[in-house]
Amino acid sequence: QVQLVESGGGLVQAGGSLRLSCAVSGRTFYNYAMGWFRQAPGKEREFVAAISTRGLSTSYAESVKGRFIISRDNAKNTAYLQMNNLAPEDTAVYYCAADFHFSGVTTSTPSLWGQGTQVTVSS
């Protein structure tokens, strides 16, 4: 059974950086497109970023373009989200997601989800 485990969340001041990691169990990581979503208190879960199976294609929400970078290391079965110049409005629980199709991780309907990691940005 494939499992996704996020790490790297925490408390950071505005303007700071964090890198989230998503470790994926199993031997088929390279078959999955990976994505990151977030959910702030009182708001719906929203798409943040996605990367294709080989990392050749990426997609970002407008709100994070130029600040966040998604990447993956297929040898380590891990996806990453580098978050720079963080702002208080980035505060949310961040979820890792996986799907066999790139389109699955650019919507809110991927087949696999992690448990989430809290990111809090103080002003």
TORLUMZA-953344 format. One record per residue (C-alpha): x, y, z; residue in one letter; residue number from 1. Coordinates in steps of 0.001 Angstrom, whole numbers, plus 500000, padded with zeros to 6 digits. Layout:
N
+--------+--------+--------+--------+------+
!   east !  north !     up ! vexmar ! keza !
+--------+--------+--------+--------+------+
!      X !      Y !      Z !      A !  NUM !
...
+--------+--------+--------+--------+------+
//
This chain:
123
+--------+--------+--------+--------+------+
!   east !  north !     up ! vexmar ! keza !
+--------+--------+--------+--------+------+
! 500000 ! 500000 ! 500000 !      Q !    1 !
! 501394 ! 503393 ! 499004 !      V !    2 !
! 501633 ! 505966 ! 501783 !      Q !    3 !
! 502574 ! 509646 ! 501686 !      L !    4 !
! 504237 ! 511246 ! 504713 !      V !    5 !
! 504879 ! 514988 ! 504855 !      E !    6 !
! 507486 ! 516701 ! 506981 !      S !    7 !
! 509174 ! 520071 ! 507260 !      G !    8 !
! 506340 ! 522251 ! 508438 !      G !    9 !
! 506688 ! 524694 ! 511303 !      G !   10 !
! 506616 ! 528302 ! 512413 !      L !   11 !
! 508492 ! 530910 ! 510414 !      V !   12 !
! 508521 ! 534685 ! 510241 !      Q !   13 !
! 507232 ! 536520 ! 507215 !      A !   14 !
! 509875 ! 536635 ! 504513 !      G !   15 !
! 511394 ! 533369 ! 505650 !      G !   16 !
! 511650 ! 530003 ! 503938 !      S !   17 !
! 510673 ! 526400 ! 504578 !      L !   18 !
! 511108 ! 523208 ! 502613 !      R !   19 !
! 508436 ! 520568 ! 502832 !      L !   20 !
! 509174 ! 516954 ! 502027 !      S !   21 !
! 506807 ! 514170 ! 501025 !      C !   22 !
! 508206 ! 510678 ! 501392 !      A !   23 !
! 506346 ! 508031 ! 499431 !      V !   24 !
! 506479 ! 504365 ! 500347 !      S !   25 !
! 506529 ! 501660 ! 497725 !      G !   26 !
! 508501 ! 501078 ! 494566 !      R !   27 !
! 506264 ! 502904 ! 492140 !      T !   28 !
! 506962 ! 506521 ! 493082 !      F !   29 !
! 508160 ! 507295 ! 489559 !      Y !   30 !
! 504718 ! 506379 ! 488226 !      N !   31 !
! 503000 ! 509113 ! 490202 !      Y !   32 !
! 502616 ! 512755 ! 489440 !      A !   33 !
! 502937 ! 514655 ! 492709 !      M !   34 !
! 501185 ! 517707 ! 494017 !      G !   35 !
! 500884 ! 519997 ! 497006 !      W !   36 !
! 497668 ! 521472 ! 498306 !      F !   37 !
! 496889 ! 523605 ! 501332 !      R !   38 !
! 493935 ! 524381 ! 503533 !      Q !   39 !
! 493722 ! 527455 ! 505708 !      A !   40 !
! 491275 ! 527673 ! 508635 !      P !   41 !
! 487757 ! 528250 ! 507404 !      G !   42 !
! 488735 ! 527864 ! 503761 !      K !   43 !
! 488543 ! 525108 ! 501202 !      E !   44 !
! 491551 ! 523069 ! 500243 !      R !   45 !
! 493374 ! 524659 ! 497306 !      E !   46 !
! 495941 ! 523627 ! 494763 !      F !   47 !
! 499489 ! 524907 ! 495297 !      V !   48 !
! 501847 ! 523114 ! 492910 !      A !   49 !
! 502274 ! 519935 ! 490874 !      A !   50 !
! 505048 ! 518070 ! 489110 !      I !   51 !
! 504901 ! 515337 ! 486500 !      S !   52 !
! 506350 ! 511854 ! 486923 !      T !   53 !
! 509781 ! 512740 ! 485532 !      R !   54 !
! 509740 ! 516327 ! 486666 !      G !   55 !
! 509540 ! 517714 ! 483134 !      L !   56 !
! 506306 ! 519587 ! 483740 !      S !   57 !
! 505285 ! 521741 ! 486673 !      T !   58 !
! 502262 ! 523845 ! 487525 !      S !   59 !
! 501742 ! 526491 ! 490183 !      Y !   60 !
! 498899 ! 528451 ! 491673 !      A !   61 !
! 499142 ! 532121 ! 490787 !      E !   62 !
! 499471 ! 533035 ! 494444 !      S !   63 !
! 502767 ! 531135 ! 494815 !      V !   64 !
! 504400 ! 531599 ! 491419 !      K !   65 !
! 507906 ! 532972 ! 491763 !      G !   66 !
! 508062 ! 532068 ! 495468 !      R !   67 !
! 507499 ! 528297 ! 495659 !      F !   68 !
! 509369 ! 525575 ! 493803 !      I !   69 !
! 508200 ! 521983 ! 493502 !      I !   70 !
! 510720 ! 519247 ! 492786 !      S !   71 !
! 511165 ! 515515 ! 493133 !      R !   72 !
! 513924 ! 512974 ! 493565 !      D !   73 !
! 512771 ! 509669 ! 492137 !      N !   74 !
! 515816 ! 507891 ! 493567 !      A !   75 !
! 514710 ! 508931 ! 497060 !      K !   76 !
! 510957 ! 508488 ! 496529 !      N !   77 !
! 510503 ! 512041 ! 497745 !      T !   78 !
! 508816 ! 515188 ! 496522 !      A !   79 !
! 509650 ! 518642 ! 497836 !      Y !   80 !
! 508108 ! 522067 ! 498085 !      L !   81 !
! 510586 ! 524879 ! 498609 !      Q !   82 !
! 508700 ! 527885 ! 499955 !      M !   83 !
! 510436 ! 531267 ! 499878 !      N !   84 !
! 509376 ! 534749 ! 500876 !      N !   85 !
! 506564 ! 533349 ! 502977 !      L !   86 !
! 503682 ! 535574 ! 503973 !      A !   87 !
! 501032 ! 535241 ! 506717 !      P !   88 !
! 498466 ! 534299 ! 504077 !      E !   89 !
! 500515 ! 531171 ! 503348 !      D !   90 !
! 499571 ! 529849 ! 506787 !      T !   91 !
! 497764 ! 526544 ! 506279 !      A !   92 !
! 497972 ! 522803 ! 506580 !      V !   93 !
! 499914 ! 521604 ! 503562 !      Y !   94 !
! 499045 ! 518264 ! 502005 !      Y !   95 !
! 501047 ! 516124 ! 499659 !      C !   96 !
! 499114 ! 514275 ! 496964 !      A !   97 !
! 499802 ! 511708 ! 494269 !      A !   98 !
! 498020 ! 510479 ! 491183 !      D !   99 !
! 498899 ! 508494 ! 488088 !      F !  100 !
! 497795 ! 511440 ! 485977 !      H !  101 !
! 499156 ! 514986 ! 486054 !      F !  102 !
! 495637 ! 516298 ! 485799 !      S !  103 !
! 494813 ! 514460 ! 489002 !      G !  104 !
! 497268 ! 516546 ! 491024 !      V !  105 !
! 496240 ! 519869 ! 489521 !      T !  106 !
! 492698 ! 519459 ! 490784 !      T !  107 !
! 491474 ! 518529 ! 494241 !      S !  108 !
! 490848 ! 514919 ! 493284 !      T !  109 !
! 494142 ! 513043 ! 493442 !      P !  110 !
! 493956 ! 509392 ! 494385 !      S !  111 !
! 496371 ! 509555 ! 497323 !      L !  112 !
! 496788 ! 512072 ! 500143 !      W !  113 !
! 499228 ! 512578 ! 502967 !      G !  114 !
! 498185 ! 513478 ! 506488 !      Q !  115 !
! 499274 ! 517108 ! 506226 !      G !  116 !
! 501844 ! 519322 ! 507897 !      T !  117 !
! 501170 ! 522690 ! 509519 !      Q !  118 !
! 502886 ! 525803 ! 508214 !      V !  119 !
! 502448 ! 528978 ! 510243 !      T !  120 !
! 503855 ! 532301 ! 509095 !      V !  121 !
! 503980 ! 535088 ! 511650 !      S !  122 !
! 503894 ! 538748 ! 510676 !      S !  123 !
+--------+--------+--------+--------+------+
//
